[in-house]
């Protein structure tokens, strides 16, 4: 395909090579980025024309869950210096691009839902909210999680309250997948109170099934 492109009157913009997402291991990111450069160098020989852009993807993870350690950027930075130097040597004129979406914005977003009902079933308290997986698919555990884990969940209207009970925070949809928090510890909440899901700045609004059963979309507020 690249050899064919080289013979056509088309503008070749470069390579975009994706290796994964939400990686908290610096050694794994360094290895993926180095192998990506190797692949791009081999591919550039087949196109036999300048490569303006090499996008080596992202993968930079953030600590969502208990036990997660923040990503160590020092070895990644050192490896990127070496990658850029070699790219400049073997792919003259190339611009190396990395994607830092989640790493930059995940901490910046808070998803807020209002409690519309409180139910007790077989001894388990369920807080039904006006939001759910149709607004925040990632927090429901249905966006790449193999084993579901809770995003950080707090009581927005009782920030200073002491957690007194384990509750499941669920949405209004007709599916057991509509779960924002499973047995999370919160202060006693009632109808009208707010539940906040932290770390919601990435993979929220635009990656969720917003029109599921025609429920309204959430407001987006920039503070």
C-alpha positions in Angstrom: 0.0 0.0 0.0 2.8 2.4 0.9 4.6 1.8 -2.4 1.4 2.4 -4.2 0.8 5.7 -2.3 4.3 6.8 -3.3 3.3 6.6 -7.0 0.1 8.5 -6.6 -0.6 12.2 -6.6 -1.7 12.3 -2.9 -0.5 14.2 0.1 1.2 11.7 2.5 0.9 13.1 6.0 2.6 10.4 8.0 1.9 7.6 10.5 -0.4 7.2 13.5 0.6 4.1 15.5 -1.5 3.2 18.5 -0.2 0.7 21.2 -2.7 1.0 24.1 -4.2 3.1 26.8 -4.2 3.7 30.6 -0.7 2.3 31.2 0.8 3.0 34.6 4.1 1.2 33.8 6.8 3.5 32.6 8.9 0.6 31.3 6.0 -0.7 29.2 5.4 2.8 27.7 9.1 3.2 26.8 9.2 -0.2 25.2 6.1 0.5 23.1 7.3 3.9 22.0 10.7 2.5 21.0 9.1 -0.3 19.0 6.8 2.2 17.4 9.7 4.2 16.2 11.3 1.1 14.8 8.1 0.2 12.9 7.8 3.8 11.5 11.4 3.8 10.3 10.8 0.5 8.4 7.5 1.8 6.9 9.1 5.1 5.9 11.5 3.2 3.6 8.5 1.8 1.7 6.9 5.2 1.2 10.2 6.6 -0.1 9.2 10.2 0.5 9.4 12.5 3.5 7.3 11.7 6.6 5.9 15.0 8.0 4.3 13.5 11.1 4.8 10.5 13.3 2.1 10.1 16.0 3.3 7.5 18.5 0.1 7.4 20.4 -0.5 7.9 24.1 -1.0 5.3 26.8 -0.2 7.6 29.7 -2.3 6.3 32.6 -3.7 8.0 35.7 -4.4 6.5 39.1 -8.2 5.9 39.3 -8.3 3.1 41.8 -6.9 2.3 45.3 -3.4 0.8 44.9 -2.7 2.6 41.6 0.6 4.5 41.7 1.1 7.6 39.6 3.0 7.2 36.4 6.8 7.9 36.7 7.5 10.3 33.8 11.3 10.6 34.3 12.3 7.4 32.3 9.6 8.2 29.7 11.0 11.7 29.2 14.6 10.3 28.8 13.4 7.7 26.3 11.5 10.4 24.3 14.6 12.5 24.0 16.4 9.5 22.4 13.4 8.7 20.2 13.2 12.3 18.9 16.9 12.4 18.2 16.8 9.1 16.2 13.7 10.1 14.4 15.3 13.4 13.3 18.3 11.4 12.1 16.5 8.6 10.2 13.3 10.5 9.2 14.5 14.0 8.4 11.9 16.7 9.0 9.5 14.5 10.9 7.4 15.9 13.8 7.0 13.4 16.6 3.6 13.7 18.3 2.3 12.0 21.5 -1.3 12.0 22.8 -1.8 13.1 26.4 -5.6 13.5 26.5 -6.5 11.3 29.6 -3.3 12.3 31.4 -4.1 16.0 31.1 -7.8 16.1 31.7 -8.9 13.1 33.7 -8.3 14.9 37.0 -10.1 18.0 35.9 -13.6 16.6 35.5 -16.4 15.8 38.0 -19.6 14.0 37.1 -22.5 15.0 39.2 -25.8 13.1 39.5 -28.8 13.8 41.8 -30.4 11.1 43.9 -34.0 10.6 42.8 -34.9 7.5 44.8 -33.5 5.4 47.7 -34.3 1.7 47.8 -33.3 -1.2 50.1 -33.3 -4.7 48.6 -32.2 -7.7 50.6 -30.3 -5.5 53.0 -28.5 -3.6 50.3 -29.1 0.2 49.9 -29.4 1.5 46.3 -29.3 5.2 45.5 -31.0 5.7 42.2 -29.8 8.8 40.4 -30.8 10.8 37.4 -27.5 9.9 35.7 -25.7 6.7 34.9 -23.8 4.8 32.2 -25.5 6.7 29.4 -23.6 9.8 30.7 -20.4 8.1 32.0 -19.8 4.7 30.5 -16.3 4.5 31.8 -17.4 4.9 35.4 -19.9 2.1 35.0 -17.1 -0.3 34.2 -18.2 -1.0 30.6 -15.4 0.9 28.9 -12.4 -1.4 28.8 -12.4 -2.8 32.4 -12.0 -6.6 32.6 -12.8 -6.6 36.4 -15.0 -3.7 37.4 -13.6 -1.2 39.9 -15.2 1.9 41.3 -14.1 5.4 40.3 -13.7 7.7 43.3 -17.3 8.5 44.5 -18.1 11.2 47.0 -21.3 12.8 48.4 -21.4 16.3 46.9 -23.9 17.7 49.3 -22.2 16.2 52.4 -18.5 16.8 51.7 -17.7 16.9 55.4 -20.0 14.0 56.4 -18.6 10.8 57.8 -19.3 7.7 55.7 -21.9 5.6 57.6 -23.1 3.1 55.1 -22.2 1.1 52.0 -24.4 1.9 49.1 -24.7 1.0 45.4 -25.1 4.2 43.3 -27.1 3.3 40.2 -28.8 5.1 37.3 -32.3 5.1 35.9 -31.7 2.7 33.0 -33.3 -0.8 32.6 -30.0 -2.7 32.8 -27.9 -4.0 35.7 -24.9 -2.5 33.9 -26.1 1.0 34.9 -23.9 1.2 38.0 -21.8 4.2 39.1 -20.5 2.8 42.4 -20.8 -0.7 43.8 -20.9 -0.8 47.7 -19.2 2.5 48.1 -18.9 4.1 51.6 -20.9 7.4 51.8 -22.7 9.5 54.4 -26.4 9.0 54.7 -28.0 10.5 51.6 -31.6 11.2 50.7 -33.6 12.2 47.6 -32.2 15.5 46.3 -28.7 15.0 47.4 -25.8 15.0 44.9 -23.3 12.2 44.2 -20.1 13.1 42.5 -17.8 10.8 40.5 -14.2 12.2 40.5 -11.6 11.6 37.8 -14.2 12.1 35.1 -12.5 14.5 32.8 -11.7 11.9 30.2 -13.9 9.3 28.4 -17.2 10.7 29.8 -19.6 12.7 27.7 -18.3 11.8 24.2 -17.7 8.1 24.8 -21.1 7.3 26.4 -24.4 6.2 24.8 -26.0 9.6 25.5 -29.4 8.8 23.8 -30.0 5.5 25.5 -33.8 5.2 25.8 -34.1 9.0 25.1 -32.9 10.1 28.5 -31.6 13.7 28.5 -28.0 14.4 28.1 -26.1 16.0 31.0 -25.1 19.6 31.1 -21.4 20.4 30.6 -20.2 23.2 32.8 -16.7 24.8 32.7 -15.7 26.3 36.0 
